[in-house]
Amino acid sequence: MVEVPVGRMDADDSLRDVYGLDSLGFVELRVLCEENFGITISEDDFSPEHFATLGAVVSLVERLLKEQKDTVEPAG
């Protein structure tokens, strides 16, 4: 999708401004996250806030993975 070495990526990088993602790119990123991490990104979570930067996407995926784990393995 993006041809930037991982070592040159930063959590605060704008997906639109730094990596040039357009509307289709954001949809593709959503699908890739869902497929690679086994999560579902709701319409509410598929927002500019959650897809503005690399760090925002990482935070979203981590939260969804935690919620999924908590649902499968209730605390206690």
PyMOL commands that set and color helices and strands:
alter all, ss='L'
color gray80, all
select helices_A, chain A and resi 6-8+23-37+54-72
alter helices_A, ss='H'
color red, helices_A
deselect
rebuild
show_as cartoon
